[in-house]
């Protein structure tokens, strides 16, 4: 389920970031922030079970998904992009995502 949600949502975020001129310094700071709260990637990843795998409700899952999608979209702007759950996201490829099972761009 999560890979399908990422496949659908991350390219939209990448396009939004690209259309406004790229990743901002504030976004890079947010991405690297080490605050242990689920509003930042580090805190979310420390609580992935609570927010993404076994959330108590839909709102909790959506909050976690938003942070994950935003983080992957920002990371897609680094050289080589990001590989996760059998998907390759990059701001440099057409449609911003490739399924890594060999089926090509989507």
N, C-alpha and C positions, 0 to 999 in steps of 0.2 A: 504494500500500500504506500509506504513512504517514498520509494523510488518513483512511483507514478505521480505522486503529488509534487515531488521535486522536478521531475521532467516537465510537468505542466506549468509550474509557477516560477522556477528560477529564470528561465529565458525572458519572461516578462520583466522581472526585476533588472536583469542585465540590460535589456533594451531601454528601460527607463533611465538607468544610470548613464548609458551611452548617449542617449538623446539629450541629456542635460550637460554633457561635456566630460563625463568620466567620474571616477571615484574622488570624493573630497577628502581633505585632511581629517575632518571630523569623522567620516566613515572609517578611515584607517585607524584612528584612535579608538573608536567604538569596537572595531574588530579585535584590536590588540588589548583592550581593557581587561584587566585581571580581576575585576570585581566579581565576587562569588555570588552574584544574583542572576536570576534567569533572564534579566533584560539584556544581558551581554552573552556572547557565545561561550566564554569560559564557564560562566555559571550555569548556562543551559546544559552544556556537555557534562558537567558534574551531576546534573539532575535529569539526564536523558530519560531514565526510566519513569520519572514522575511526570515529565512534560510530553514525551514523544511515544514511549512504548506502552505505558500503563496509566494514561492520564485519568484523573478523577471525573473529568467532564470535557465536553467539546471545547469550551472556552480555554481551558488549560492547554489542550492539544493545539489549538489555533495560535495561542501565544508562543508556544514552543516552535511551531512550524514557521511562524513569521521570522523569528530570530534565526532559525536555521537557513531559511531561504535567503534572507538578506545577507547572511554571512557568506554563503556559497556564491551569491551574485557578486559581492565585492571581491572575493578571492578569484573569481573568474577573470579579473583584469590583470592578475600577475602573469608573467610569462609562463606559458604552458597550461594555464588554467588550473582547474581542480578536478580530481577524480574521486568519485564517491558513489557507492551502491551500483557499480557497473555503468556509471554515466560519466562522461567527460564534459565539463562545462568550461567554456572559454569565450571571452568577448571577441576573439579573433576568428572564430569559425562561423560559417553560415548557420543561422537559426540558433546559435550559441550552445548547442548540445549534440553530443554523439553518443549513441548507445554502444558500449564497448564490447558487445558480443560479436562484432564484425558486421553488423547490418548497416552501418554507415550513419550519416547525418539524418536527423529527423526534422 
